[in-house]
Each structure stands twice: as C-alpha cells, then as structure tokens.
C-alpha cells in the first residue's frame, strides 16, 4: 500500500480509497496524496473538496481510479 501511495505522490495520480473513520463509518473517496508520514497521509479529498489527513491504519484499501464507462 505504501508503494502505491508513494507512486501516486510522485506521479500526482488520483487514488480510490476505502476509509474507516474514527466513528466507525466506512466511506469511499477519491484522493490525491500530497504527503506521507509514518502513520498518516495528507491528501486532497475530491469527495469533500478539501485537504484532509487520514490515518494509515484506517485505510482499508487503496487503488488506482477506475475509468468509468458511460452511455
């Protein structure tokens, strides 16, 4: 997971992330990671339209943004 986050920082790529908040709510977000620390990331969250911090231990999954096919 950290390798994918580092690659997204270097290439300025968006990631899809499933995150567990401190009040045990699961959310799916699209983010662009700006900074990686030992235990958290700072990222621009396209869902909330602001810069947020996320604990690494609460990230359930992370992956590249899938291209949507529409009609």
ChimeraX commands (.cxc) that place a marker at each C-alpha (Angstrom):
marker #1 position 0.00,0.00,0.00 radius 0.5
marker #1 position 2.79,2.46,0.86 radius 0.5
marker #1 position 4.41,1.83,-2.54 radius 0.5
marker #1 position 1.19,2.75,-4.32 radius 0.5
marker #1 position 0.84,5.89,-2.18 radius 0.5
marker #1 position 4.45,6.92,-2.90 radius 0.5
marker #1 position 3.92,6.35,-6.63 radius 0.5
marker #1 position 0.77,8.48,-6.56 radius 0.5
marker #1 position 2.69,11.32,-4.86 radius 0.5
marker #1 position 5.47,11.19,-7.46 radius 0.5
marker #1 position 3.11,10.97,-10.45 radius 0.5
marker #1 position 0.36,13.20,-8.97 radius 0.5
marker #1 position -2.21,10.45,-9.60 radius 0.5
marker #1 position -5.63,10.16,-8.02 radius 0.5
marker #1 position -6.39,7.12,-5.86 radius 0.5
marker #1 position -9.63,5.48,-4.82 radius 0.5
marker #1 position -9.63,4.78,-1.12 radius 0.5
marker #1 position -11.94,2.98,1.27 radius 0.5
marker #1 position -11.54,4.52,4.71 radius 0.5
marker #1 position -12.81,3.73,8.19 radius 0.5
marker #1 position -13.41,6.93,10.18 radius 0.5
marker #1 position -12.88,7.27,13.91 radius 0.5
marker #1 position -16.63,6.82,14.47 radius 0.5
marker #1 position -16.58,3.52,12.51 radius 0.5
marker #1 position -18.19,4.85,9.33 radius 0.5
marker #1 position -16.84,3.40,6.07 radius 0.5
marker #1 position -16.51,5.76,3.12 radius 0.5
marker #1 position -15.18,5.54,-0.41 radius 0.5
marker #1 position -13.18,8.56,-1.51 radius 0.5
marker #1 position -11.10,9.80,-4.42 radius 0.5
marker #1 position -7.93,11.49,-3.19 radius 0.5
marker #1 position -4.63,12.87,-4.43 radius 0.5
marker #1 position -1.95,12.22,-1.84 radius 0.5
marker #1 position 0.23,15.22,-1.04 radius 0.5
marker #1 position 2.39,13.92,1.81 radius 0.5
marker #1 position 3.13,10.62,3.54 radius 0.5
marker #1 position 4.24,10.43,7.19 radius 0.5
marker #1 position 4.95,7.34,9.30 radius 0.5
marker #1 position 1.34,6.87,10.40 radius 0.5
marker #1 position -0.78,9.19,8.25 radius 0.5
marker #1 position -1.21,10.81,4.86 radius 0.5
marker #1 position -2.24,14.30,3.88 radius 0.5
marker #1 position -4.33,14.33,0.74 radius 0.5
marker #1 position -6.72,16.44,-1.27 radius 0.5
marker #1 position -10.10,14.72,-0.96 radius 0.5
marker #1 position -12.22,15.18,-4.09 radius 0.5
marker #1 position -15.26,13.92,-2.18 radius 0.5
marker #1 position -15.08,16.66,0.49 radius 0.5
marker #1 position -13.24,19.15,-1.79 radius 0.5
marker #1 position -10.60,19.99,0.80 radius 0.5
marker #1 position -7.25,18.82,2.16 radius 0.5
marker #1 position -7.70,16.08,4.78 radius 0.5
marker #1 position -5.47,13.84,6.87 radius 0.5
marker #1 position -6.03,10.10,7.03 radius 0.5
marker #1 position -4.55,7.54,9.41 radius 0.5
marker #1 position -2.80,4.74,7.53 radius 0.5
marker #1 position -4.20,2.15,9.94 radius 0.5
marker #1 position -7.76,3.21,8.99 radius 0.5
marker #1 position -7.25,2.86,5.23 radius 0.5
marker #1 position -8.98,-0.40,4.34 radius 0.5
marker #1 position -8.00,-0.43,0.67 radius 0.5
marker #1 position -6.42,1.82,-1.91 radius 0.5
marker #1 position -6.16,1.53,-5.68 radius 0.5
marker #1 position -5.97,3.42,-8.93 radius 0.5
marker #1 position -9.07,5.29,-10.00 radius 0.5
marker #1 position -11.02,3.15,-12.43 radius 0.5
marker #1 position -12.18,4.75,-15.64 radius 0.5
marker #1 position -15.96,4.85,-15.79 radius 0.5
marker #1 position -17.68,3.68,-18.94 radius 0.5
marker #1 position -20.87,5.58,-19.63 radius 0.5
marker #1 position -23.62,5.53,-22.20 radius 0.5
marker link #1:1,2 radius 0.2
marker link #1:2,3 radius 0.2
marker link #1:3,4 radius 0.2
marker link #1:4,5 radius 0.2
marker link #1:5,6 radius 0.2
marker link #1:6,7 radius 0.2
marker link #1:7,8 radius 0.2
marker link #1:8,9 radius 0.2
marker link #1:9,10 radius 0.2
marker link #1:10,11 radius 0.2
marker link #1:11,12 radius 0.2
marker link #1:12,13 radius 0.2
marker link #1:13,14 radius 0.2
marker link #1:14,15 radius 0.2
marker link #1:15,16 radius 0.2
marker link #1:16,17 radius 0.2
marker link #1:17,18 radius 0.2
marker link #1:18,19 radius 0.2
marker link #1:19,20 radius 0.2
marker link #1:20,21 radius 0.2
marker link #1:21,22 radius 0.2
marker link #1:22,23 radius 0.2
marker link #1:23,24 radius 0.2
marker link #1:24,25 radius 0.2
marker link #1:25,26 radius 0.2
marker link #1:26,27 radius 0.2
marker link #1:27,28 radius 0.2
marker link #1:28,29 radius 0.2
marker link #1:29,30 radius 0.2
marker link #1:30,31 radius 0.2
marker link #1:31,32 radius 0.2
marker link #1:32,33 radius 0.2
marker link #1:33,34 radius 0.2
marker link #1:34,35 radius 0.2
marker link #1:35,36 radius 0.2
marker link #1:36,37 radius 0.2
marker link #1:37,38 radius 0.2
marker link #1:38,39 radius 0.2
marker link #1:39,40 radius 0.2
marker link #1:40,41 radius 0.2
marker link #1:41,42 radius 0.2
marker link #1:42,43 radius 0.2
marker link #1:43,44 radius 0.2
marker link #1:44,45 radius 0.2
marker link #1:45,46 radius 0.2
marker link #1:46,47 radius 0.2
marker link #1:47,48 radius 0.2
marker link #1:48,49 radius 0.2
marker link #1:49,50 radius 0.2
marker link #1:50,51 radius 0.2
marker link #1:51,52 radius 0.2
marker link #1:52,53 radius 0.2
marker link #1:53,54 radius 0.2
marker link #1:54,55 radius 0.2
marker link #1:55,56 radius 0.2
marker link #1:56,57 radius 0.2
marker link #1:57,58 radius 0.2
marker link #1:58,59 radius 0.2
marker link #1:59,60 radius 0.2
marker link #1:60,61 radius 0.2
marker link #1:61,62 radius 0.2
marker link #1:62,63 radius 0.2
marker link #1:63,64 radius 0.2
marker link #1:64,65 radius 0.2
marker link #1:65,66 radius 0.2
marker link #1:66,67 radius 0.2
marker link #1:67,68 radius 0.2
marker link #1:68,69 radius 0.2
marker link #1:69,70 radius 0.2
marker link #1:70,71 radius 0.2
view
